[in-house]
């Protein structure tokens, strides 16, 4: 057995999980954390959703139109959009995640107005419009090759601990590591509020933390591997409902 698996195996207590039983990590949270996510008045991620709602209807200081000026009411025009991302962007000629799509739209219509925090709030607001809808990856042949690369990355051993994503989130899912349950790794709640972050974060931020955890060097911020892995995760979680904004420890 490789060293990384041996280390993880020693830390993990046996809690059996059926391989075909997909479940959101929400179900493994404490009752208090679950209650925080369920109640919008308690869910701290809703602060970003509200900021995104304001940004949606606010014209750019540079004179460009607001998001609502082009797309109308988000409750109607953005319903189901987040469930279909990542998707292929014809203008860019590559797949993009929801955050990248929003950033590209801002750069075209509101040049100079975009910033990371505002973009995260808009992403949370747009994704929130699809809460409760099933993840529905596009049936687009252009996504097949990058999705397959994402699947290969999911099973590739990385870092000094010599672990793959699948080693934890498939082989050991449902067991415990350092007192915390090991989730199956489904991207149902992003952007997500994590108590350890004391803030909202994207799927890429969480994946970056996982790579750091196995002592691997993360990919560059604009590397295609992030979107390719997200494509595979969306396909793997297809049909599962979105929870944005999720809350986790």
C-alpha positions in Angstrom: 0.0 0.0 0.0 1.3 3.4 -0.9 2.4 5.7 2.0 -0.4 8.2 1.4 -3.2 5.7 1.5 -1.6 4.1 4.6 -1.6 7.4 6.4 -5.1 8.2 5.4 -6.3 4.7 6.3 -4.9 4.9 9.8 -6.8 8.1 10.3 -10.1 7.0 8.9 -12.7 5.1 11.0 -14.8 2.6 9.1 -18.3 3.9 8.2 -19.6 1.8 5.3 -21.0 3.6 2.2 -22.6 2.1 -0.8 -20.8 3.1 -4.0 -24.1 3.9 -5.8 -25.5 6.0 -2.9 -24.7 9.6 -3.9 -25.2 12.1 -1.1 -24.5 15.7 -0.5 -22.1 16.5 2.2 -24.9 18.6 3.7 -26.3 15.3 5.1 -23.1 14.7 7.0 -23.2 18.1 8.7 -24.2 18.7 12.3 -27.9 19.7 13.0 -26.7 23.2 13.8 -24.9 23.6 10.5 -27.8 22.1 8.6 -30.2 24.6 10.2 -27.8 27.4 9.3 -28.0 26.5 5.6 -31.7 25.9 5.6 -32.7 29.3 7.2 -31.8 32.2 4.9 -31.9 34.5 7.8 -29.1 32.5 9.4 -27.1 31.5 6.3 -24.1 33.8 6.2 -23.7 33.1 2.5 -26.9 35.1 1.9 -24.9 38.2 2.6 -23.1 37.7 -0.7 -26.4 36.8 -2.5 -27.8 40.1 -1.4 -24.7 42.0 -2.5 -25.0 40.2 -5.8 -28.7 41.3 -6.1 -27.6 44.9 -5.7 -24.8 44.6 -8.2 -27.2 42.9 -10.7 -29.3 46.0 -11.0 -26.6 48.7 -10.6 -25.2 50.3 -13.8 -21.5 50.3 -14.2 -19.6 53.5 -13.1 -18.0 53.4 -16.5 -21.3 53.9 -18.2 -22.1 50.4 -19.2 -25.5 48.9 -18.6 -26.4 46.8 -15.5 -26.8 43.1 -15.7 -30.5 43.6 -15.5 -30.3 46.0 -18.4 -29.3 43.1 -20.6 -30.8 40.0 -18.9 -33.9 41.4 -17.1 -35.0 39.9 -13.8 -32.6 37.3 -12.6 -35.3 35.3 -11.0 -36.6 34.4 -14.5 -33.6 34.8 -16.9 -31.0 33.1 -14.6 -33.3 30.3 -13.4 -31.4 27.0 -14.2 -28.3 28.7 -15.6 -25.9 27.7 -12.8 -27.1 24.1 -13.1 -25.7 24.0 -16.7 -22.2 25.2 -15.9 -19.4 24.7 -16.7 -20.3 25.2 -20.4 -18.6 25.8 -23.7 -18.1 29.5 -24.5 -18.0 30.0 -28.2 -16.6 33.5 -28.0 -13.6 32.3 -25.9 -13.4 28.9 -27.7 -13.1 26.9 -24.5 -15.2 25.7 -21.6 -15.7 28.1 -18.7 -17.3 27.9 -15.2 -20.0 30.3 -14.1 -17.5 32.7 -12.5 -15.5 33.0 -15.7 -18.6 33.5 -17.7 -19.7 36.4 -15.5 -16.2 37.9 -15.6 -16.2 37.7 -19.4 -19.6 39.4 -19.6 -18.4 42.2 -17.3 -15.3 42.7 -19.3 -17.3 43.1 -22.5 -20.1 45.2 -21.2 -18.7 46.9 -18.2 -15.0 47.3 -18.9 -13.0 48.3 -15.8 -15.9 47.7 -13.5 -15.2 44.1 -12.5 -13.5 43.0 -9.3 -13.1 39.6 -7.6 -15.4 40.3 -4.6 -18.2 41.8 -6.8 -17.8 38.8 -9.2 -18.2 36.3 -6.3 -21.3 38.1 -5.1 -22.8 38.0 -8.6 -21.9 34.4 -8.9 -23.6 33.6 -5.6 -26.7 35.6 -6.7 -27.0 33.9 -10.1 -26.3 30.4 -8.7 -29.0 31.1 -6.0 -31.6 31.4 -8.7 -31.1 27.7 -9.4 -31.3 26.5 -5.9 -33.3 23.2 -5.7 -32.8 22.4 -9.4 -30.9 19.4 -10.6 -27.4 19.7 -11.9 -27.7 19.3 -15.7 -24.4 19.3 -17.6 -24.9 20.4 -21.3 -25.1 17.7 -23.9 -22.3 19.3 -25.9 -19.7 17.3 -27.8 -17.2 20.1 -27.4 -17.1 19.3 -23.7 -16.4 15.6 -24.0 -12.6 15.8 -24.3 -12.1 18.3 -21.4 -14.5 16.3 -19.2 -12.5 13.2 -19.9 -9.3 15.1 -18.9 -11.1 16.1 -15.7 -11.9 12.5 -15.0 -8.3 11.5 -15.5 -7.2 14.3 -13.1 -9.7 13.0 -10.5 -8.0 9.6 -10.4 -4.4 10.9 -10.8 -2.1 10.6 -7.7 -0.6 13.9 -6.8 1.6 15.5 -4.1 3.9 14.1 -1.5 1.1 12.1 0.0 0.6 10.4 -3.4 -3.2 10.6 -3.3 -5.9 11.1 -5.9 -9.2 12.8 -5.4 -10.9 9.4 -5.9 -8.8 7.9 -3.1 -10.6 10.0 -0.5 -13.9 10.9 -2.0 -14.8 7.5 -3.5 -12.7 4.8 -1.8 -13.0 6.4 1.7 -16.2 8.4 1.4 -18.4 8.1 4.5 -15.5 7.4 6.8 -13.9 10.0 9.1 -10.6 11.9 8.9 -9.5 13.8 11.9 -13.0 13.6 13.4 -14.7 15.0 10.2 -16.7 13.0 7.7 -15.1 12.4 4.3 -17.6 13.6 1.7 -18.2 12.2 -1.7 -17.0 15.5 -3.2 -20.2 16.6 -5.1 -20.2 20.4 -6.0 -23.8 21.0 -5.0 -23.4 24.1 -2.7 -21.0 26.4 -4.5 -20.3 29.2 -4.0 -20.2 27.9 -0.5 -19.7 29.5 3.0 -17.2 27.6 5.1 -16.9 28.4 8.8 -13.1 27.8 8.6 -12.9 30.5 5.9 -15.3 32.9 7.6 -16.3 33.7 4.1 -17.7 32.6 0.8 -15.6 30.7 -1.7 -15.7 29.0 -5.1 -15.2 25.4 -6.0 -11.8 26.3 -7.3 -10.8 27.6 -3.9 -11.9 24.3 -2.3 -10.0 22.2 -4.9 -6.9 24.3 -4.4 -7.1 23.6 -0.6 -7.4 19.9 -1.4 -4.3 20.0 -3.5 -2.4 21.8 -0.8 -3.7 19.2 1.7 -2.0 16.4 -0.2 1.1 18.5 -0.5 0.8 19.1 -4.2 1.5 22.4 -6.0 -1.9 23.9 -7.1 -2.4 24.8 -10.7 -2.3 28.4 -11.8 -5.4 30.4 -11.2 -6.3 30.5 -14.9 -5.2 26.9 -15.6 -7.7 24.8 -17.7 -7.4 22.0 -15.2 -9.8 23.7 -12.8 -12.6 23.9 -15.3 -11.9 20.4 -16.6 -12.2 18.9 -13.1 -15.3 21.0 -12.5 -16.8 19.6 -15.7 -16.2 16.0 -14.5 -17.6 16.8 -11.1 -20.8 18.3 -12.6 -21.3 15.2 -14.7 -20.6 13.0 -11.7 -23.2 14.9 -9.7 -25.8 15.2 -12.5 -29.3 15.1 -11.2 -28.4 16.2 -7.7 -30.0 19.4 -6.5 -28.1 22.7 -6.2 -28.0 24.2 -2.7 -26.3 27.5 -3.2 -25.2 29.0 -0.9 -24.2 25.9 1.0 -22.7 26.0 4.5 -19.9 23.7 5.7 -17.5 23.7 8.7 
